[in-house]
Amino acid sequence: MNPLKKLAGETAIYGVSSIVGRFLNWLLVPLYTYIFHPAEFGIVAYLLSYVALFLVLLTFGMETGYFRFANKEGKADITFTTGFLSLIASSLIFWILVLIFLNPLSAHMNISDHKEYILLLAATLGLDAITALPFAKLRLQNRAFRYAGLKLINIFTNLGINLFFLVLCPWIHKNFPGVPIEKIWNPNIGVGYIFIAFCAASVVNFVLLLPDFKSVKFRMDWSLLKEILSYSWPILIVSICGQINLNLDKMLMPDLIPASKDPMYQTGIYAANYKLAVIMTLFIQAFRYAFEPFFFSQAKQENSKQVYADVLKYFTLFCLLIFLGVMFYIDIVKLLIKSNYHEGLSIVPYVLLANLFFGVFFSLSLWYKLSDKTRYGAIMAIIGSVITIILNIILVPRIGYQGAAYAVFICFAIMMIVSYLLGQKYYPVPYDIKRILFYFVFAMFLFAIATQIKIENQWLKMLAKTPLLLAFIGLVIQQEKLWEPIKRTLKLK
């Protein structure tokens, strides 16, 4: 099978759980904006930013290390069991530390009255870390349908619990006061139900993966673990720094924004509008799930580098199409969050492009993973984190959440450029940079034109922008000579 078709097919399957499923999950964000005040939603965004960082710490690059060593002859089983047992150990240590330091942690996060938030999130993190390698094994074995099915169950469990406690129970309480719904629902828990839903979904996934654990031979290869950690620690640094780049803004806002400007309110506004980039984010996530095992397995093929070049070009094209689609029809997209959050819409283009740059950076990252120069990935990630920290410290106190959007945009742009330059030195791939830049500049030109369309009627304004989107699609079809494949596809139908 054509490797690009294989990657596209697997990306589509993973996309069922990532794009479709998570989109359903993401629809909870509009729900939260209509139920909770921005300051309350800010608390959720603040705590979840720590969750993303700690999940990376608990898995410590083991997934990528597993992909690397499991592909070696006769190493698949022992690599899995060694990595799996190490993740169980790290999760147990994490749970013990949380219990020991629960009081100072809750005081630092200004939630001393809600220590249960930390306990729920800690339970969720540990379970997600333990199941990380079984999920990675499904990806390596190309069992995309089982992987997607389990992820969808997780998502629908989370979605169902949220809807039950945040929508159905309040509705019953309001319209049927005689029903003793208070026996299972407490309105004072509020945002706590969000964390309860996350934990319950992780428990369900863990239980459903138990049959996969039966085949595990509980044997640890300490020398292999040392090799995996030696390979993976730079990737861990990359992942930690990546989460810093993505979430540090929400972590720092409560401390950087003056109290007079309501920092938690601004955090909520920023987080809600950040989520409007969901289509780009979820496509990139689905691509990442499929691409990492793909490029490792493709590395020995004669034309692998040309395949990698084609992947980057088409990936960028699709991301640019998403960018233009979201920005041209932002008047529809913005309806997904309550109007009192709309003041933050100005960050959306920067967040979309930052995600695009991050996706390109990930695609380029194959050079240091395949050449075993993962330390360069760590160096680039550290550079990105330093940029993020400095820019947030400088900009956020002055211009609030807008400064955070500028910081993430600049950070990923620089990381992308540095990765390309180093990659061409150590593992040159014939990327068609001129054509990719041409498409990017053309897309930005169309976006600039669209911003000058001043029509009061929103529907007419969006209609006026549609020819610009069609112009981009037409140019791509013409330049990439896609007319014939399209015609053949239409004839088959």
Secondary structure, DSSP 8 states (H G I E B T S, - for coil): --HHHHHHHHHHHHHIIIIIIHHHHHTHHHHHHHHS-HHHHHHHHHHHHHHHHHHHHHHTTHHHHHHHHHTSTT-HHHHHHHHHHHHHHHHHHHHHHHHHTHHHHHHHTT-GGGHHHHHHHHHHHHHHHHHHHHHHHHHHTT-HHHHHHHHHHHHHHHHHHHHIIIIIHHHHHHH-TTS-GGGT--GGGTTHHHHHHHHHHHHHHHHHHHHHHTT------HHHHHHHHHHHHHHHHHHHHHHHHHHHHHHHHHHHS-GGG-HHHHHHHHHHHHGGGHHHHHHHHHHHHHHHHHHHHHTTSTTHHHHHHHHHHHHHHHHHHHHHHHHHTHHHHGGGS-GGGGGGGGGHHHHHHHHHHHHHHHHHTHHHHHTT-HHHHHHHHHHHHHHHHHHHHHHHHHHTHHHHHHHHHHHHHHHHHHHHHHHHHHS-----HHHHHHHHHHHHHHHHHHHT---SSHHHHHHHHHHHHHHHHHHHHHHTT-HHHHHHHHHH-
